[in-house]
Amino acid sequence: MSIPHLSETTLRRQATPQSFERGEDYYQCGAVGRPQRRGNTLQAEVEGSEVEPYVVCLTFDDSGVTDADCSCPYDYGGWCKHIVATALACLREPDSIEERPTLESLLERLDLPQTRDLVEELIAEQPRLMEIVDDYVQQRAEPAPSPQPATPTRRTLVDPASYHRAVRQILRGAVRDWESGRDDDSIQDDLQALIDKAQDFTEHGDPSNALVALEAITRACVDHWDEVAEYGADSDDVVATLDEAWTEAILSAEWTPAEKKALQQNLARWQDELGGSFAMSREALRQGWDDPPLQRVLRGQITELGAWDAEAPDFADDLARIRLKILDRQQRHQEYLHLAEAESQSEQYLTMLARLGRVEDAMGAAQTQLNSLESAFALARVLREQGARAQALAIAQSGLNLSGPSHQQHELAVWTSELAEDLGDGQAALAARIAAFKTRPSLGDYQKALKLAGADESTMRAELLQLLRRHQGWDSDSAKVDIFLQEGLLDDAIAAVEALGYYQADLVKQVMAAALNERPDWVIENAVHRAEEIMNAARSNAYLHAVAWLQQARAAYLASGQPAAWQAYRNTLLERHARKYKLVGLLKQRELA
């Protein structure tokens, strides 16, 4: 038996020169044993460096080898030496290959009890096969403990078993981590990544595959959540993430009445069994796109109730944003605007107006609808992309007066300053840069503001330094050190680091280096205090940090002309901590001599 289109030329092309040479040696030494063909698969055992031989499997069709696999750990590109040896055996000794029946033909000869006995025997020899059987039965054969409606029949390329296995591995991996003493919980992040894969189908116009994947993920969570629940894992966040993904997939797909009924029942059952809430996806399935209040809104008939007959539920904003996302994807822009206006989605409404080139409409609506810094920033960016830079600056300046997280305030202020400078508006650029400095001081913003101040640089310097002295918060420590040292304000820099702890050690050392000649007494006092705090606590794992502080103290002693005082202090430490052998060894090293 020969494999079609297999030749030594092919082998050399598929393997590195080293792998081919070693494979040739293995073949010549008779390392290839028990070559067998079953249909379009050839399998052989190759003696190697381990007690058990490596198993090589070649799959082929009329065009040649389509896949080559070996149980060895080789992963350096191309075929390994064991695959090469097996292929050489096929080429040079085709008559040695034993023809064996395929798995399909073998199983056809067994009845159900015999098949069951075979599976049990295989699992007894290879216990890990139990997980594969478990997955197979969960997905295909085992009836559910309670009646389950038939799920929609959709033609898809997704293998639900792979998603089911992935969920189970995530949950069991978390259990292993907890049992080994790790207290971190990666379940939400890991499942989020899996759900994101399903959502990618929806976003690329393939909701059928998304629905199959989401059902497999949800069922797996239902089937296996008990395994992590006993360790305190809460399903609420996971269900919320699933609920959102289900909602978008549901609203992106076409449904028959029977399919909708089946999924409604499943969502209700999963909610009961898993906990959390699928309220939004269930409502999206009920409403679809034909719900009368929604249809009125999409036609532009907007009332105080928006897209609802009565008071809107808690998830109304999230549902509206998902609908808007779908309308945008489908380029139904006018319906998008109607729904955004009706559901008070101001940022989406304003930015869509700008994206459509309706700049004046966006500016007019912004006067009453711009209600957050985040919305202002989003609108300003779109306006700039549309070429309306002056309008973008006006919106950005308005946004600086609105509330928002400090990091967004700083980002918007810097963005506004740069845009104003591009437009030649130095005054606006300076005002925005000062706003950035007030929010989160930095050496870069300080230097930029001084440059923009021009002739008023001295006045601006005094104003910014005063702002810096008054600023409170961990995010200003680095800026204070950098700016005070640049300006030669050593006392201010020292004051800024006096109370800093272990995690800001680099900042303290930066100030110590600057103060070495002018304030050596402060360096000695501060460094010694920090070192002795570690040594006296007998924190052996932190002795290296104590030595680093002592090196700072030594440098200050020497800079102030007190080498004898340093030696006396070091001798005192050696005497005081004589029983701390690790510390004594460190104190005797050359850097502290």
Secondary structure as a PSIPRED ss2 file (coil, helix, strand):
# PSIPRED VFORMAT (PSIPRED V4.0)

   1 M C   1.000  0.000  0.000
   2 S C   1.000  0.000  0.000
   3 I C   1.000  0.000  0.000
   4 P C   1.000  0.000  0.000
   5 H C   1.000  0.000  0.000
   6 L C   1.000  0.000  0.000
   7 S C   1.000  0.000  0.000
   8 E H   0.000  1.000  0.000
   9 T H   0.000  1.000  0.000
  10 T H   0.000  1.000  0.000
  11 L H   0.000  1.000  0.000
  12 R H   0.000  1.000  0.000
  13 R H   0.000  1.000  0.000
  14 Q H   0.000  1.000  0.000
  15 A C   1.000  0.000  0.000
  16 T C   1.000  0.000  0.000
  17 P H   0.000  1.000  0.000
  18 Q H   0.000  1.000  0.000
  19 S H   0.000  1.000  0.000
  20 F H   0.000  1.000  0.000
  21 E H   0.000  1.000  0.000
  22 R H   0.000  1.000  0.000
  23 G H   0.000  1.000  0.000
  24 E H   0.000  1.000  0.000
  25 D H   0.000  1.000  0.000
  26 Y H   0.000  1.000  0.000
  27 Y H   0.000  1.000  0.000
  28 Q H   0.000  1.000  0.000
  29 C C   1.000  0.000  0.000
  30 G C   1.000  0.000  0.000
  31 A C   1.000  0.000  0.000
  32 V E   0.000  0.000  1.000
  33 G E   0.000  0.000  1.000
  34 R E   0.000  0.000  1.000
  35 P E   0.000  0.000  1.000
  36 Q E   0.000  0.000  1.000
  37 R E   0.000  0.000  1.000
  38 R E   0.000  0.000  1.000
  39 G C   1.000  0.000  0.000
  40 N C   1.000  0.000  0.000
  41 T E   0.000  0.000  1.000
  42 L E   0.000  0.000  1.000
  43 Q E   0.000  0.000  1.000
  44 A E   0.000  0.000  1.000
  45 E E   0.000  0.000  1.000
  46 V E   0.000  0.000  1.000
  47 E C   1.000  0.000  0.000
  48 G C   1.000  0.000  0.000
  49 S C   1.000  0.000  0.000
  50 E C   1.000  0.000  0.000
  51 V C   1.000  0.000  0.000
  52 E C   1.000  0.000  0.000
  53 P C   1.000  0.000  0.000
  54 Y E   0.000  0.000  1.000
  55 V E   0.000  0.000  1.000
  56 V E   0.000  0.000  1.000
  57 C E   0.000  0.000  1.000
  58 L E   0.000  0.000  1.000
  59 T E   0.000  0.000  1.000
  60 F E   0.000  0.000  1.000
  61 D E   0.000  0.000  1.000
  62 D C   1.000  0.000  0.000
  63 S C   1.000  0.000  0.000
  64 G E   0.000  0.000  1.000
  65 V E   0.000  0.000  1.000
  66 T E   0.000  0.000  1.000
  67 D E   0.000  0.000  1.000
  68 A E   0.000  0.000  1.000
  69 D E   0.000  0.000  1.000
  70 C E   0.000  0.000  1.000
  71 S C   1.000  0.000  0.000
  72 C C   1.000  0.000  0.000
  73 P C   1.000  0.000  0.000
  74 Y C   1.000  0.000  0.000
  75 D C   1.000  0.000  0.000
  76 Y C   1.000  0.000  0.000
  77 G C   1.000  0.000  0.000
  78 G C   1.000  0.000  0.000
  79 W C   1.000  0.000  0.000
  80 C C   1.000  0.000  0.000
  81 K H   0.000  1.000  0.000
  82 H H   0.000  1.000  0.000
  83 I H   0.000  1.000  0.000
  84 V H   0.000  1.000  0.000
  85 A H   0.000  1.000  0.000
  86 T H   0.000  1.000  0.000
  87 A H   0.000  1.000  0.000
  88 L H   0.000  1.000  0.000
  89 A H   0.000  1.000  0.000
  90 C H   0.000  1.000  0.000
  91 L H   0.000  1.000  0.000
  92 R H   0.000  1.000  0.000
  93 E C   1.000  0.000  0.000
  94 P H   0.000  1.000  0.000
  95 D H   0.000  1.000  0.000
  96 S H   0.000  1.000  0.000
  97 I C   1.000  0.000  0.000
  98 E E   0.000  0.000  1.000
  99 E E   0.000  0.000  1.000
 100 R C   1.000  0.000  0.000
 101 P C   1.000  0.000  0.000
 102 T C   1.000  0.000  0.000
 103 L H   0.000  1.000  0.000
 104 E H   0.000  1.000  0.000
 105 S H   0.000  1.000  0.000
 106 L H   0.000  1.000  0.000
 107 L H   0.000  1.000  0.000
 108 E H   0.000  1.000  0.000
 109 R C   1.000  0.000  0.000
 110 L C   1.000  0.000  0.000
 111 D C   1.000  0.000  0.000
 112 L H   0.000  1.000  0.000
 113 P H   0.000  1.000  0.000
 114 Q H   0.000  1.000  0.000
 115 T H   0.000  1.000  0.000
 116 R H   0.000  1.000  0.000
 117 D H   0.000  1.000  0.000
 118 L H   0.000  1.000  0.000
 119 V H   0.000  1.000  0.000
 120 E H   0.000  1.000  0.000
 121 E H   0.000  1.000  0.000
 122 L H   0.000  1.000  0.000
 123 I H   0.000  1.000  0.000
 124 A H   0.000  1.000  0.000
 125 E H   0.000  1.000  0.000
 126 Q C   1.000  0.000  0.000
 127 P C   1.000  0.000  0.000
 128 R C   1.000  0.000  0.000
 129 L H   0.000  1.000  0.000
 130 M H   0.000  1.000  0.000
 131 E H   0.000  1.000  0.000
 132 I H   0.000  1.000  0.000
 133 V H   0.000  1.000  0.000
 134 D H   0.000  1.000  0.000
 135 D H   0.000  1.000  0.000
 136 Y H   0.000  1.000  0.000
 137 V H   0.000  1.000  0.000
 138 Q H   0.000  1.000  0.000
 139 Q H   0.000  1.000  0.000
 140 R H   0.000  1.000  0.000
 141 A H   0.000  1.000  0.000
 142 E C   1.000  0.000  0.000
 143 P C   1.000  0.000  0.000
 144 A C   1.000  0.000  0.000
 145 P C   1.000  0.000  0.000
 146 S C   1.000  0.000  0.000
 147 P C   1.000  0.000  0.000
 148 Q C   1.000  0.000  0.000
 149 P C   1.000  0.000  0.000
 150 A C   1.000  0.000  0.000
 151 T C   1.000  0.000  0.000
 152 P C   1.000  0.000  0.000
 153 T C   1.000  0.000  0.000
 154 R C   1.000  0.000  0.000
 155 R C   1.000  0.000  0.000
 156 T C   1.000  0.000  0.000
 157 L C   1.000  0.000  0.000
 158 V C   1.000  0.000  0.000
 159 D C   1.000  0.000  0.000
 160 P H   0.000  1.000  0.000
 161 A H   0.000  1.000  0.000
 162 S H   0.000  1.000  0.000
 163 Y H   0.000  1.000  0.000
 164 H H   0.000  1.000  0.000
 165 R H   0.000  1.000  0.000
 166 A H   0.000  1.000  0.000
 167 V H   0.000  1.000  0.000
 168 R H   0.000  1.000  0.000
 169 Q H   0.000  1.000  0.000
 170 I H   0.000  1.000  0.000
 171 L H   0.000  1.000  0.000
 172 R H   0.000  1.000  0.000
 173 G H   0.000  1.000  0.000
 174 A H   0.000  1.000  0.000
 175 V H   0.000  1.000  0.000
 176 R H   0.000  1.000  0.000
 177 D H   0.000  1.000  0.000
 178 W H   0.000  1.000  0.000
 179 E H   0.000  1.000  0.000
 180 S C   1.000  0.000  0.000
 181 G C   1.000  0.000  0.000
 182 R C   1.000  0.000  0.000
 183 D C   1.000  0.000  0.000
 184 D C   1.000  0.000  0.000
 185 D C   1.000  0.000  0.000
 186 S C   1.000  0.000  0.000
 187 I H   0.000  1.000  0.000
 188 Q H   0.000  1.000  0.000
 189 D H   0.000  1.000  0.000
 190 D H   0.000  1.000  0.000
 191 L H   0.000  1.000  0.000
 192 Q H   0.000  1.000  0.000
 193 A H   0.000  1.000  0.000
 194 L H   0.000  1.000  0.000
 195 I H   0.000  1.000  0.000
 196 D H   0.000  1.000  0.000
 197 K H   0.000  1.000  0.000
 198 A H   0.000  1.000  0.000
 199 Q H   0.000  1.000  0.000
 200 D H   0.000  1.000  0.000
 201 F H   0.000  1.000  0.000
 202 T H   0.000  1.000  0.000
 203 E H   0.000  1.000  0.000
 204 H C   1.000  0.000  0.000
 205 G C   1.000  0.000  0.000
 206 D C   1.000  0.000  0.000
 207 P H   0.000  1.000  0.000
 208 S H   0.000  1.000  0.000
 209 N H   0.000  1.000  0.000
 210 A H   0.000  1.000  0.000
 211 L H   0.000  1.000  0.000
 212 V H   0.000  1.000  0.000
 213 A H   0.000  1.000  0.000
 214 L H   0.000  1.000  0.000
 215 E H   0.000  1.000  0.000
 216 A H   0.000  1.000  0.000
 217 I H   0.000  1.000  0.000
 218 T H   0.000  1.000  0.000
 219 R H   0.000  1.000  0.000
 220 A H   0.000  1.000  0.000
 221 C H   0.000  1.000  0.000
 222 V H   0.000  1.000  0.000
 223 D H   0.000  1.000  0.000
 224 H H   0.000  1.000  0.000
 225 W C   1.000  0.000  0.000
 226 D H   0.000  1.000  0.000
 227 E H   0.000  1.000  0.000
 228 V H   0.000  1.000  0.000
 229 A H   0.000  1.000  0.000
 230 E C   1.000  0.000  0.000
 231 Y C   1.000  0.000  0.000
 232 G C   1.000  0.000  0.000
 233 A C   1.000  0.000  0.000
 234 D C   1.000  0.000  0.000
 235 S C   1.000  0.000  0.000
 236 D H   0.000  1.000  0.000
 237 D H   0.000  1.000  0.000
 238 V H   0.000  1.000  0.000
 239 V H   0.000  1.000  0.000
 240 A H   0.000  1.000  0.000
 241 T H   0.000  1.000  0.000
 242 L H   0.000  1.000  0.000
 243 D H   0.000  1.000  0.000
 244 E H   0.000  1.000  0.000
 245 A H   0.000  1.000  0.000
 246 W H   0.000  1.000  0.000
 247 T H   0.000  1.000  0.000
 248 E H   0.000  1.000  0.000
 249 A H   0.000  1.000  0.000
 250 I H   0.000  1.000  0.000
 251 L H   0.000  1.000  0.000
 252 S H   0.000  1.000  0.000
 253 A C   1.000  0.000  0.000
 254 E C   1.000  0.000  0.000
 255 W C   1.000  0.000  0.000
 256 T C   1.000  0.000  0.000
 257 P H   0.000  1.000  0.000
 258 A H   0.000  1.000  0.000
 259 E H   0.000  1.000  0.000
 260 K H   0.000  1.000  0.000
 261 K H   0.000  1.000  0.000
 262 A H   0.000  1.000  0.000
 263 L H   0.000  1.000  0.000
 264 Q H   0.000  1.000  0.000
 265 Q H   0.000  1.000  0.000
 266 N H   0.000  1.000  0.000
 267 L H   0.000  1.000  0.000
 268 A H   0.000  1.000  0.000
 269 R H   0.000  1.000  0.000
 270 W H   0.000  1.000  0.000
 271 Q H   0.000  1.000  0.000
 272 D H   0.000  1.000  0.000
 273 E H   0.000  1.000  0.000
 274 L H   0.000  1.000  0.000
 275 G C   1.000  0.000  0.000
 276 G C   1.000  0.000  0.000
 277 S C   1.000  0.000  0.000
 278 F C   1.000  0.000  0.000
 279 A H   0.000  1.000  0.000
 280 M H   0.000  1.000  0.000
 281 S H   0.000  1.000  0.000
 282 R H   0.000  1.000  0.000
 283 E H   0.000  1.000  0.000
 284 A H   0.000  1.000  0.000
 285 L H   0.000  1.000  0.000
 286 R H   0.000  1.000  0.000
 287 Q H   0.000  1.000  0.000
 288 G C   1.000  0.000  0.000
 289 W C   1.000  0.000  0.000
 290 D C   1.000  0.000  0.000
 291 D C   1.000  0.000  0.000
 292 P H   0.000  1.000  0.000
 293 P H   0.000  1.000  0.000
 294 L H   0.000  1.000  0.000
 295 Q H   0.000  1.000  0.000
 296 R H   0.000  1.000  0.000
 297 V H   0.000  1.000  0.000
 298 L H   0.000  1.000  0.000
 299 R C   1.000  0.000  0.000
 300 G C   1.000  0.000  0.000
 301 Q C   1.000  0.000  0.000
 302 I C   1.000  0.000  0.000
 303 T C   1.000  0.000  0.000
 304 E C   1.000  0.000  0.000
 305 L C   1.000  0.000  0.000
 306 G C   1.000  0.000  0.000
 307 A C   1.000  0.000  0.000
 308 W C   1.000  0.000  0.000
 309 D C   1.000  0.000  0.000
 310 A C   1.000  0.000  0.000
 311 E C   1.000  0.000  0.000
 312 A C   1.000  0.000  0.000
 313 P C   1.000  0.000  0.000
 314 D C   1.000  0.000  0.000
 315 F C   1.000  0.000  0.000
 316 A H   0.000  1.000  0.000
 317 D H   0.000  1.000  0.000
 318 D H   0.000  1.000  0.000
 319 L H   0.000  1.000  0.000
 320 A H   0.000  1.000  0.000
 321 R H   0.000  1.000  0.000
 322 I H   0.000  1.000  0.000
 323 R H   0.000  1.000  0.000
 324 L H   0.000  1.000  0.000
 325 K H   0.000  1.000  0.000
 326 I H   0.000  1.000  0.000
 327 L H   0.000  1.000  0.000
 328 D H   0.000  1.000  0.000
 329 R H   0.000  1.000  0.000
 330 Q C   1.000  0.000  0.000
 331 Q C   1.000  0.000  0.000
 332 R C   1.000  0.000  0.000
 333 H H   0.000  1.000  0.000
 334 Q H   0.000  1.000  0.000
 335 E H   0.000  1.000  0.000
 336 Y H   0.000  1.000  0.000
 337 L H   0.000  1.000  0.000
 338 H H   0.000  1.000  0.000
 339 L H   0.000  1.000  0.000
 340 A H   0.000  1.000  0.000
 341 E H   0.000  1.000  0.000
 342 A H   0.000  1.000  0.000
 343 E C   1.000  0.000  0.000
 344 S C   1.000  0.000  0.000
 345 Q C   1.000  0.000  0.000
 346 S H   0.000  1.000  0.000
 347 E H   0.000  1.000  0.000
 348 Q H   0.000  1.000  0.000
 349 Y H   0.000  1.000  0.000
 350 L H   0.000  1.000  0.000
 351 T H   0.000  1.000  0.000
 352 M H   0.000  1.000  0.000
 353 L H   0.000  1.000  0.000
 354 A H   0.000  1.000  0.000
 355 R H   0.000  1.000  0.000
 356 L C   1.000  0.000  0.000
 357 G C   1.000  0.000  0.000
 358 R C   1.000  0.000  0.000
 359 V H   0.000  1.000  0.000
 360 E H   0.000  1.000  0.000
 361 D H   0.000  1.000  0.000
 362 A H   0.000  1.000  0.000
 363 M H   0.000  1.000  0.000
 364 G H   0.000  1.000  0.000
 365 A H   0.000  1.000  0.000
 366 A H   0.000  1.000  0.000
 367 Q H   0.000  1.000  0.000
 368 T H   0.000  1.000  0.000
 369 Q H   0.000  1.000  0.000
 370 L C   1.000  0.000  0.000
 371 N C   1.000  0.000  0.000
 372 S C   1.000  0.000  0.000
 373 L H   0.000  1.000  0.000
 374 E H   0.000  1.000  0.000
 375 S H   0.000  1.000  0.000
 376 A H   0.000  1.000  0.000
 377 F H   0.000  1.000  0.000
 378 A H   0.000  1.000  0.000
 379 L H   0.000  1.000  0.000
 380 A H   0.000  1.000  0.000
 381 R H   0.000  1.000  0.000
 382 V H   0.000  1.000  0.000
 383 L H   0.000  1.000  0.000
 384 R H   0.000  1.000  0.000
 385 E H   0.000  1.000  0.000
 386 Q C   1.000  0.000  0.000
 387 G C   1.000  0.000  0.000
 388 A C   1.000  0.000  0.000
 389 R H   0.000  1.000  0.000
 390 A H   0.000  1.000  0.000
 391 Q H   0.000  1.000  0.000
 392 A H   0.000  1.000  0.000
 393 L H   0.000  1.000  0.000
 394 A H   0.000  1.000  0.000
 395 I H   0.000  1.000  0.000
 396 A H   0.000  1.000  0.000
 397 Q H   0.000  1.000  0.000
 398 S H   0.000  1.000  0.000
 399 G H   0.000  1.000  0.000
 400 L C   1.000  0.000  0.000
 401 N C   1.000  0.000  0.000
 402 L C   1.000  0.000  0.000
 403 S C   1.000  0.000  0.000
 404 G C   1.000  0.000  0.000
 405 P C   1.000  0.000  0.000
 406 S H   0.000  1.000  0.000
 407 H H   0.000  1.000  0.000
 408 Q H   0.000  1.000  0.000
 409 Q H   0.000  1.000  0.000
 410 H H   0.000  1.000  0.000
 411 E H   0.000  1.000  0.000
 412 L H   0.000  1.000  0.000
 413 A H   0.000  1.000  0.000
 414 V H   0.000  1.000  0.000
 415 W H   0.000  1.000  0.000
 416 T H   0.000  1.000  0.000
 417 S H   0.000  1.000  0.000
 418 E H   0.000  1.000  0.000
 419 L H   0.000  1.000  0.000
 420 A H   0.000  1.000  0.000
 421 E H   0.000  1.000  0.000
 422 D H   0.000  1.000  0.000
 423 L C   1.000  0.000  0.000
 424 G C   1.000  0.000  0.000
 425 D C   1.000  0.000  0.000
 426 G H   0.000  1.000  0.000
 427 Q H   0.000  1.000  0.000
 428 A H   0.000  1.000  0.000
 429 A H   0.000  1.000  0.000
 430 L H   0.000  1.000  0.000
 431 A H   0.000  1.000  0.000
 432 A H   0.000  1.000  0.000
 433 R H   0.000  1.000  0.000
 434 I H   0.000  1.000  0.000
 435 A H   0.000  1.000  0.000
 436 A H   0.000  1.000  0.000
 437 F H   0.000  1.000  0.000
 438 K H   0.000  1.000  0.000
 439 T H   0.000  1.000  0.000
 440 R C   1.000  0.000  0.000
 441 P C   1.000  0.000  0.000
 442 S C   1.000  0.000  0.000
 443 L H   0.000  1.000  0.000
 444 G H   0.000  1.000  0.000
 445 D H   0.000  1.000  0.000
 446 Y H   0.000  1.000  0.000
 447 Q H   0.000  1.000  0.000
 448 K H   0.000  1.000  0.000
 449 A H   0.000  1.000  0.000
 450 L H   0.000  1.000  0.000
 451 K H   0.000  1.000  0.000
 452 L H   0.000  1.000  0.000
 453 A H   0.000  1.000  0.000
 454 G H   0.000  1.000  0.000
 455 A H   0.000  1.000  0.000
 456 D H   0.000  1.000  0.000
 457 E H   0.000  1.000  0.000
 458 S H   0.000  1.000  0.000
 459 T H   0.000  1.000  0.000
 460 M H   0.000  1.000  0.000
 461 R H   0.000  1.000  0.000
 462 A H   0.000  1.000  0.000
 463 E H   0.000  1.000  0.000
 464 L H   0.000  1.000  0.000
 465 L H   0.000  1.000  0.000
 466 Q H   0.000  1.000  0.000
 467 L H   0.000  1.000  0.000
 468 L H   0.000  1.000  0.000
 469 R H   0.000  1.000  0.000
 470 R H   0.000  1.000  0.000
 471 H C   1.000  0.000  0.000
 472 Q C   1.000  0.000  0.000
 473 G C   1.000  0.000  0.000
 474 W H   0.000  1.000  0.000
 475 D H   0.000  1.000  0.000
 476 S H   0.000  1.000  0.000
 477 D H   0.000  1.000  0.000
 478 S H   0.000  1.000  0.000
 479 A H   0.000  1.000  0.000
 480 K H   0.000  1.000  0.000
 481 V H   0.000  1.000  0.000
 482 D H   0.000  1.000  0.000
 483 I H   0.000  1.000  0.000
 484 F H   0.000  1.000  0.000
 485 L H   0.000  1.000  0.000
 486 Q H   0.000  1.000  0.000
 487 E C   1.000  0.000  0.000
 488 G C   1.000  0.000  0.000
 489 L C   1.000  0.000  0.000
 490 L H   0.000  1.000  0.000
 491 D H   0.000  1.000  0.000
 492 D H   0.000  1.000  0.000
 493 A H   0.000  1.000  0.000
 494 I H   0.000  1.000  0.000
 495 A H   0.000  1.000  0.000
 496 A H   0.000  1.000  0.000
 497 V H   0.000  1.000  0.000
 498 E C   1.000  0.000  0.000
 499 A C   1.000  0.000  0.000
 500 L C   1.000  0.000  0.000
 501 G C   1.000  0.000  0.000
 502 Y H   0.000  1.000  0.000
 503 Y H   0.000  1.000  0.000
 504 Q H   0.000  1.000  0.000
 505 A H   0.000  1.000  0.000
 506 D H   0.000  1.000  0.000
 507 L H   0.000  1.000  0.000
 508 V H   0.000  1.000  0.000
 509 K H   0.000  1.000  0.000
 510 Q H   0.000  1.000  0.000
 511 V H   0.000  1.000  0.000
 512 M H   0.000  1.000  0.000
 513 A H   0.000  1.000  0.000
 514 A H   0.000  1.000  0.000
 515 A H   0.000  1.000  0.000
 516 L C   1.000  0.000  0.000
 517 N C   1.000  0.000  0.000
 518 E C   1.000  0.000  0.000
 519 R C   1.000  0.000  0.000
 520 P H   0.000  1.000  0.000
 521 D H   0.000  1.000  0.000
 522 W H   0.000  1.000  0.000
 523 V H   0.000  1.000  0.000
 524 I H   0.000  1.000  0.000
 525 E H   0.000  1.000  0.000
 526 N H   0.000  1.000  0.000
 527 A H   0.000  1.000  0.000
 528 V H   0.000  1.000  0.000
 529 H H   0.000  1.000  0.000
 530 R H   0.000  1.000  0.000
 531 A H   0.000  1.000  0.000
 532 E H   0.000  1.000  0.000
 533 E H   0.000  1.000  0.000
 534 I H   0.000  1.000  0.000
 535 M H   0.000  1.000  0.000
 536 N H   0.000  1.000  0.000
 537 A C   1.000  0.000  0.000
 538 A C   1.000  0.000  0.000
 539 R C   1.000  0.000  0.000
 540 S H   0.000  1.000  0.000
 541 N H   0.000  1.000  0.000
 542 A H   0.000  1.000  0.000
 543 Y H   0.000  1.000  0.000
 544 L H   0.000  1.000  0.000
 545 H H   0.000  1.000  0.000
 546 A H   0.000  1.000  0.000
 547 V H   0.000  1.000  0.000
 548 A H   0.000  1.000  0.000
 549 W H   0.000  1.000  0.000
 550 L H   0.000  1.000  0.000
 551 Q H   0.000  1.000  0.000
 552 Q H   0.000  1.000  0.000
 553 A H   0.000  1.000  0.000
 554 R H   0.000  1.000  0.000
 555 A H   0.000  1.000  0.000
 556 A H   0.000  1.000  0.000
 557 Y H   0.000  1.000  0.000
 558 L H   0.000  1.000  0.000
 559 A H   0.000  1.000  0.000
 560 S C   1.000  0.000  0.000
 561 G C   1.000  0.000  0.000
 562 Q C   1.000  0.000  0.000
 563 P H   0.000  1.000  0.000
 564 A H   0.000  1.000  0.000
 565 A H   0.000  1.000  0.000
 566 W H   0.000  1.000  0.000
 567 Q H   0.000  1.000  0.000
 568 A H   0.000  1.000  0.000
 569 Y H   0.000  1.000  0.000
 570 R H   0.000  1.000  0.000
 571 N H   0.000  1.000  0.000
 572 T H   0.000  1.000  0.000
 573 L H   0.000  1.000  0.000
 574 L H   0.000  1.000  0.000
 575 E H   0.000  1.000  0.000
 576 R H   0.000  1.000  0.000
 577 H C   1.000  0.000  0.000
 578 A C   1.000  0.000  0.000
 579 R C   1.000  0.000  0.000
 580 K C   1.000  0.000  0.000
 581 Y H   0.000  1.000  0.000
 582 K H   0.000  1.000  0.000
 583 L H   0.000  1.000  0.000
 584 V H   0.000  1.000  0.000
 585 G H   0.000  1.000  0.000
 586 L H   0.000  1.000  0.000
 587 L H   0.000  1.000  0.000
 588 K C   1.000  0.000  0.000
 589 Q C   1.000  0.000  0.000
 590 R H   0.000  1.000  0.000
 591 E H   0.000  1.000  0.000
 592 L H   0.000  1.000  0.000
 593 A C   1.000  0.000  0.000
